[in-house]
Amino acid sequence: QVPLVESGGGLVQPGGSLRLSCTASGSIFRASTMGWNRQAPGEQRELVVSITTDGRTNYADSVKGRFTISRDNAKNTVYLQMNSLKPEDTAVYYCEAFGSFYGKYWGQGTQVTVSS
């Protein structure tokens, strides 16, 4: 069983919206801070947003006011709502579970392309 499964990437025009989803196994999800990272071609992977088990969030300055992270503990799923997308948001987005005794897990990545 793959610990983290992502969905929801795609191609969108500048100014558009996308929602990413990441479903984790229950035990990992309940114990972990969940985050979304992204990696653009030629760039390092960066953590853009995270949410703790009790709902505290932390956003990178580059996405504040445009991206919203949320978690549904009943569905073991974390979401990333991305609005007002810009070409510089183009990257592979990775879901991450961390901060628990289970260790760190990554999703397989989903491509987000913002282009006209």
C-alpha positions in Angstrom: 0.0 0.0 0.0 1.4 3.4 -1.0 1.4 5.6 2.0 0.5 8.9 0.2 -1.6 9.2 -3.0 -2.0 12.5 -4.8 -4.4 13.8 -7.4 -5.6 17.0 -9.0 -2.8 18.4 -11.0 -3.1 19.7 -14.6 -2.9 22.6 -17.0 -4.5 25.9 -16.1 -4.4 29.4 -17.4 -2.9 32.2 -15.4 -5.4 33.5 -12.8 -7.1 30.1 -12.7 -7.6 27.6 -9.9 -6.7 24.0 -9.1 -7.3 21.8 -6.1 -4.8 19.1 -5.2 -5.7 16.2 -2.9 -3.5 13.8 -1.0 -4.8 10.7 0.9 -2.7 8.9 3.4 -3.1 5.8 5.5 -5.1 6.6 8.6 -2.3 6.0 11.2 0.2 8.1 9.4 -2.3 10.9 8.6 -3.5 11.1 12.2 0.0 11.4 13.6 1.6 13.7 11.0 2.0 17.3 10.0 1.0 17.3 6.3 2.7 19.6 3.8 2.8 20.4 0.1 6.2 20.9 -1.5 6.9 21.9 -5.1 9.9 21.5 -7.4 10.3 23.5 -10.6 12.8 22.4 -13.3 16.3 23.2 -12.2 15.2 24.3 -8.7 15.3 22.7 -5.3 12.2 21.3 -3.7 10.6 23.8 -1.4 7.9 23.5 1.3 5.1 25.9 0.4 2.6 25.1 3.0 2.0 22.8 6.0 -0.8 22.0 8.5 -0.3 20.4 11.8 -2.6 17.7 13.4 -4.4 20.4 15.3 -4.9 22.6 12.2 -2.1 25.2 12.5 -0.9 26.3 9.1 2.3 27.8 7.8 2.6 29.4 4.3 5.5 30.5 2.2 5.4 34.1 1.4 5.1 33.3 -2.3 1.7 31.6 -1.9 0.1 33.6 1.0 -3.3 34.8 0.1 -3.6 32.6 -2.9 -3.2 29.0 -1.6 -5.2 27.4 1.2 -4.4 24.1 2.9 -7.0 22.1 4.7 -7.3 18.6 6.2 -10.2 16.3 6.5 -9.4 13.9 9.3 -12.4 11.7 8.6 -11.1 11.1 5.1 -7.4 11.0 5.9 -7.0 13.6 3.2 -5.2 17.0 2.9 -6.2 19.5 0.2 -4.4 22.4 -1.4 -6.7 24.9 -3.0 -4.7 27.1 -5.4 -6.2 30.3 -6.7 -4.9 33.2 -8.8 -2.3 30.8 -10.2 0.8 32.3 -11.8 3.3 30.9 -14.4 5.9 30.7 -11.6 3.7 28.3 -9.7 4.5 25.7 -12.4 6.1 22.7 -10.7 5.7 19.2 -9.6 3.8 19.3 -6.3 4.6 16.7 -3.7 2.5 15.8 -0.6 4.6 15.1 2.5 3.8 13.6 5.9 6.3 14.4 8.6 6.8 15.2 12.3 5.7 11.9 13.8 7.4 8.7 14.9 6.4 7.1 11.6 9.0 9.2 9.9 8.7 11.1 6.6 6.7 10.0 3.6 6.3 11.6 0.1 3.6 11.3 -2.5 4.5 10.4 -6.1 4.1 14.0 -7.3 1.6 15.7 -9.5 2.4 18.2 -12.3 0.9 21.7 -12.2 1.4 23.8 -15.3 0.2 27.4 -15.4 0.3 28.6 -19.0 -1.8 30.5 -21.5 
